Amino acid sequence: MSQQKTKRLVLSEGETIGHKHVLESKRDFGFTRTDFCIFIQLIDQGILTHDEHDRIVLEPGSYRSYNQVEFNPMDNTVHRVFD
């Protein structure tokens, strides 16, 4: 897992109509994807946007973005939650 750099990163994308959670910054920021999350290192302020939500301003710092999961007690399975 090597760190990559970008000014725009799609954190997640909805399955049905393609809405996206997108993080953007004026300066390149570092990120590393794993099977379970994305580690993000913002150098400058970042803006998190989504088609159906207000934007969220993130200050410089370290962040993690996780995929949400839900547990089904009826069959003891775990499924990823899609937006």
Summary of the structure (lengths in Angstrom):
residues: 83
radius of gyration: 14.4
end to end distance: 26.2
largest distance: 46.8
contacts: 191
relative contact order: 0.24
helix: 0%
strand: 66%
